[in-house]
Amino acid sequence: MPLYHLLLDADAFHDRIRPALAGAWKARSFEPCRALCADLVPAAEAFARRYHLGPEEPLLRQVLTGLPFDRDFWRHLAGEALWYSAAEIPEFETAPETLCRLLAPERRAEEGRERVRFAPIEQILFGGRDLVFGGGFYRPDEAGYNDTSAVERLADYLDSLDPGQWTAADLAGLQDVAAEDLGEELEYVRDWFPALRDMYRGARARRQVVVCELL
């Protein structure tokens, strides 16, 4: 599944998105989300134009016309709120399996996504915390986030790494990559690593939350 990173203004995330979604989950009503949905309509329209989405109406518009509460609808709305609120959605390759083999080889045999056990690179790629709003979980196995304190810590960690020290031997046993192709795989991840590092540097400088989602 493709991995996406959404950069959201921390104040908007904590002061607008979280309270609205938490209130809706607790009240079993979309009423607490109405103001947020109204504010996001222009962003939803711009998003649809940019990514050439079809004519289907976003759920947030249905909320504004009285959509009854439903847990599946709530999760859908949470996704729309995160995506339409994103200040940036950088597009670059991340090579998660390769980076985890290089930087957290002890994790390669583990299964599942228990975030409390994530190594720093896994937190960077997949988020160190679940997205929970008022007790409602948004896609716990596929989506997580890093708040500003975690972003600062993880940006510092990325700054401490030297890709020049990585070797093809570190990738031995990498799944679906033949031994003779490990050198090429290493160069590939070295090429893309600066984009990941720069994304976290930028998020640190702009006080942004990083939401990580597999789709």
FENBEL-V396810 format. One record per residue. N is the residue number from 1. PSI is psi in degrees with one decimal (999 if undefined). Layout:
BEGIN
n->N psi->PSI
n->N psi->PSI
END
This chain:
BEGIN
n->1 psi->139.0
n->2 psi->144.7
n->3 psi->127.8
n->4 psi->150.5
n->5 psi->125.8
n->6 psi->127.9
n->7 psi->116.1
n->8 psi->141.7
n->9 psi->129.5
n->10 psi->-40.3
n->11 psi->-41.9
n->12 psi->-40.3
n->13 psi->-49.2
n->14 psi->-33.7
n->15 psi->-19.8
n->16 psi->-55.1
n->17 psi->-51.8
n->18 psi->-49.9
n->19 psi->-37.8
n->20 psi->-47.4
n->21 psi->-38.1
n->22 psi->-43.3
n->23 psi->-40.2
n->24 psi->-41.7
n->25 psi->-44.1
n->26 psi->-39.1
n->27 psi->-11.5
n->28 psi->45.1
n->29 psi->145.1
n->30 psi->1.5
n->31 psi->-42.9
n->32 psi->-12.9
n->33 psi->-4.8
n->34 psi->-44.7
n->35 psi->-41.5
n->36 psi->-44.9
n->37 psi->-42.3
n->38 psi->-40.8
n->39 psi->-28.3
n->40 psi->-5.6
n->41 psi->-49.7
n->42 psi->-39.2
n->43 psi->-37.5
n->44 psi->-40.2
n->45 psi->-41.6
n->46 psi->-39.6
n->47 psi->-44.3
n->48 psi->-39.3
n->49 psi->-43.8
n->50 psi->-41.7
n->51 psi->11.8
n->52 psi->49.8
n->53 psi->161.0
n->54 psi->-173.1
n->55 psi->-3.0
n->56 psi->133.9
n->57 psi->133.5
n->58 psi->152.2
n->59 psi->-32.6
n->60 psi->-31.3
n->61 psi->-36.8
n->62 psi->-33.7
n->63 psi->-40.4
n->64 psi->-20.5
n->65 psi->16.4
n->66 psi->25.1
n->67 psi->128.6
n->68 psi->152.0
n->69 psi->139.8
n->70 psi->140.3
n->71 psi->-40.7
n->72 psi->-40.4
n->73 psi->-38.9
n->74 psi->-44.6
n->75 psi->-39.3
n->76 psi->-43.8
n->77 psi->-38.5
n->78 psi->-42.9
n->79 psi->-44.6
n->80 psi->-42.3
n->81 psi->-40.2
n->82 psi->-46.4
n->83 psi->-42.6
n->84 psi->-19.2
n->85 psi->-10.2
n->86 psi->130.1
n->87 psi->-32.0
n->88 psi->148.2
n->89 psi->82.4
n->90 psi->145.3
n->91 psi->109.1
n->92 psi->162.3
n->93 psi->150.0
n->94 psi->-23.0
n->95 psi->60.7
n->96 psi->-44.2
n->97 psi->-40.1
n->98 psi->-45.0
n->99 psi->-38.9
n->100 psi->-34.8
n->101 psi->-37.4
n->102 psi->-40.3
n->103 psi->-13.3
n->104 psi->59.2
n->105 psi->-24.9
n->106 psi->-14.9
n->107 psi->-4.2
n->108 psi->-26.7
n->109 psi->-4.3
n->110 psi->152.2
n->111 psi->161.0
n->112 psi->179.4
n->113 psi->62.8
n->114 psi->101.1
n->115 psi->-28.2
n->116 psi->-16.7
n->117 psi->2.5
n->118 psi->139.6
n->119 psi->163.0
n->120 psi->-42.1
n->121 psi->-32.3
n->122 psi->-38.4
n->123 psi->-41.7
n->124 psi->-44.0
n->125 psi->-42.1
n->126 psi->-6.5
n->127 psi->136.4
n->128 psi->-9.7
n->129 psi->147.5
n->130 psi->152.3
n->131 psi->102.6
n->132 psi->129.1
n->133 psi->103.9
n->134 psi->26.8
n->135 psi->-12.3
n->136 psi->127.6
n->137 psi->132.1
n->138 psi->107.9
n->139 psi->64.6
n->140 psi->-27.2
n->141 psi->-14.0
n->142 psi->-8.1
n->143 psi->140.0
n->144 psi->-178.6
n->145 psi->164.5
n->146 psi->123.6
n->147 psi->-177.5
n->148 psi->-36.8
n->149 psi->-39.6
n->150 psi->-39.2
n->151 psi->-44.0
n->152 psi->-45.8
n->153 psi->-43.2
n->154 psi->-32.9
n->155 psi->-41.3
n->156 psi->-40.2
n->157 psi->-46.4
n->158 psi->-37.7
n->159 psi->-25.8
n->160 psi->-11.5
n->161 psi->146.2
n->162 psi->97.9
n->163 psi->-21.9
n->164 psi->-18.1
n->165 psi->-12.2
n->166 psi->147.0
n->167 psi->159.3
n->168 psi->-30.3
n->169 psi->-27.7
n->170 psi->-18.7
n->171 psi->6.1
n->172 psi->130.8
n->173 psi->3.7
n->174 psi->128.1
n->175 psi->138.4
n->176 psi->14.6
n->177 psi->119.6
n->178 psi->152.5
n->179 psi->-38.9
n->180 psi->-11.0
n->181 psi->2.8
n->182 psi->-35.2
n->183 psi->-41.5
n->184 psi->-40.0
n->185 psi->-39.1
n->186 psi->-44.1
n->187 psi->-37.0
n->188 psi->-49.0
n->189 psi->-31.7
n->190 psi->-36.8
n->191 psi->-38.7
n->192 psi->-17.9
n->193 psi->-41.6
n->194 psi->-33.0
n->195 psi->-40.0
n->196 psi->-45.2
n->197 psi->-43.6
n->198 psi->-32.9
n->199 psi->-45.0
n->200 psi->-34.4
n->201 psi->-44.9
n->202 psi->-41.8
n->203 psi->-37.3
n->204 psi->-45.5
n->205 psi->-31.9
n->206 psi->7.6
n->207 psi->58.8
n->208 psi->148.1
n->209 psi->142.4
n->210 psi->115.8
n->211 psi->131.9
n->212 psi->127.1
n->213 psi->132.5
n->214 psi->128.3
n->215 psi->999
END
